[in-house]
Amino acid sequence: QVQLQESGPGLVKASETLSLTCTVSGDSISSYYWSWIRQPPGGGLEWIGYVHRSGTTNYSPSLKSRVTISLDRSKNQLFLKLTSVAAADTAVYYCARGLYGTNWYSSEYWGQGTLVAVSS
Amino acid sequence: QSVLTQPPSVSAAPGQKVTISCSRSGTNFGSNYVSWYQQLPGTAPKLLIYENDKRPSGIPDRFSGSESGTSATLGITGLQTGDEADYYCGSWDDSLSAYVFGPGTKVTVL
């Protein structure tokens, strides 16, 4: 059974860097595409970007200058770094897995999400 | 404001059918597939439909998807109280070079 679990600080100060880890079990991170998606409180979903098993990444243009997504195959983990955070970055952050090998645009497995609040 | 438009809410009685539209402004979806997600309160989204009209394993056939031109539709038949949730469409947008989600539609079972 594929499981994803996000972890990281629940509170980040404005202008600092948000760092999250997604630990994958029941599957190899060396397969599929892996995405980060966020949802502000009471709001809708926002795509942040994805990383392919090859290391190839694609980011939302609105966040591209501040975001880095990476993998650690030895630990079966993926990571999200978002720099210079502001209040608008307060959200529940989800990691997710693409449906099949070449599919990054449909996320079949999701983590439970982790709420990150940005304080001033 | 999202490039994808969904009605804020739809409702129907148990056993009835609802449809949720997802519309793009001006341009066809073309080769950019539409996915649909269900988000129950306090939980992560769940993939219901991928590539416009396909269901992942385990999704009942009460859920269906279609796409035509600038609009995609999610249908739910035999509505159940457990279907009360927010539903989101999503697709790649060539002009933005980004994956976008619709604003979501709240389904209420009367």
Interface residues (C-beta under 8 A of the other chain):
Chain A: I37 G44 L45 E46 W47 S60 P61 S62 Y94 L99 N103 Y105 S106 S107 E108 W110 G111 Q112 G113
Chain B: S2 Y33 S35 Y37 T43 A44 P45 K46 L47 Y50 E51 P56 Y88 G90 S91 W92 L96 S97 A98 Y99 V100 F101 G102 P103 G104
